[in-house]
Amino acid sequence: MSTLWVAVLVAALGCALLKQLGYVVPGRWLEGARVRAFVDVLPVALLSALVTVSTFASGTRLVLDSRAAGLLVAVVLVALRAPFLLVVVAACAAAAGVHALSG
Amino acid sequence: MRGHVWSVLVVSFARGVSAEDDAASLRRIRARALVIGLSVTPFGVSFGAVSVGSGLSVLQTCLLSLVLFSGASQFALVSILGAGGGVGSALATTLLLGSRNGLYGAGVRGLLRAPAWLRPLAAQVTIDESTAMAFAEAPAGFAASAFWSTAASVYVLWNLATVLGALVGRGLGSLSVAGLDAAGPAAFVALLGPRLRFASARVVALVAAAVAVLCVPLLPAGSPVLVGGGLAALAAVARRR
């Protein structure tokens, strides 16, 4: 089996299992203030790290390319509370434009 | 006697009104569930396209939406794998992002009071949208219908959108020519935005973003997200104590 298949299956089954655990583990296991605070803050931390890494990383190098233009447009539109569709389409259009211009 | 008749009339009238209210509430909930489902379709289409552009097959892409069924985790996985990141880091980030659904389940299961045979299904569709709707409608006593109608709407439309996006992505070829390499960053910003209402969250986000990007030249591809995000989250929790 290819590595990609392993990644897809482990991710899919693992996340599905995490959802099932929420319905079977005793409630008091998850009542700890620290566990709750950690799981609460994780999405903010991971999503934010994903924003910068998916924009500025090319392998293990930092680069400034057309994705940065897309990010800039996305940040402005999200701050203006634009709908998701507009955010993504405008960001992709900006990135495609810069990519075409920079050849 | 007369008083009794009146009270019966009043009670039955009140019941009729409340039954009508119930029906109206259920209609309102179903309409909202449909709108929420429609609002995730652009996200599903971009996920499908980015996933195929990152090297996953249409089948693998659709399996993620059917089985994993959690947008942020799915996008994180294909984004890290597509950027050449290690499988270990990609999986760890994906599973950590998915762990919040487990916490949602622990909170929402008491509202649903689903029979044992339905619980595995409820767990599979316990995500941001269905949980939020269940909690929003719980005070009026409609937690279960809000949960199930939102879950059904999002599950069906998310999967249809994924197929569409995957097929579109297969026809597009290079991600950067179509600007689709900016879809990941844009999606992450859109998911992050509503979570930044509090100053403490904004501090965590800045620390995570900065640490992660500084780690890019120093660590294997894929791990900076995990290191930056994980350290920022741990630091935030340690500071609260």
Interface residues (C-beta under 8 A of the other chain):
Chain A: T3 L4 W5 V6 A7 V8 L9 V10 A11 A12 L13 G14 C15 A16 L18 K19 Q20 L21 G22 Y23 V25 G27 L30 A33 R34 R36 A37 F38 V39 D40 V41 L42 P43 V44 A45 L46 L47 S48 A49 L50 V51 T52 V53 S54 T55 F56 A57 S58 G59 T60 R61 L62 D65 S66 R67 A69 G70 L71 V73 A74 V75 V78 A79 R81 P83 F84 L85 V87 V88 V89 A91 C92 A93 A94 A95 A96 G97 H99 A100
Chain B: S39 V40 P42 F43 S46 G55 L56 Q60 L63 L64 V67 L68 F69 S70 A72 S73 F75 A76 L77 S79 L81 A83 G84 V87 A90 L91 T93 T94 L95 L96 L97 G98 S99 R100 N101 G102 L103 Y104 G105 A106 R109 R119 P120 A122 A123 Q124 T126 S176 V177 A178 G179 L180 D181 A182 A183 G184 P185 A186 A187 F188 V189 A190 L191 L192 G193 R195 L196 A201 V204 A205 L206 V207 A208 A209 A210 V211 A212 V213 V216 P217 L219 P220 A221 P224 V225 L226 G228 G229 G230 A232 A233 L234 A236 V237 R240 R241
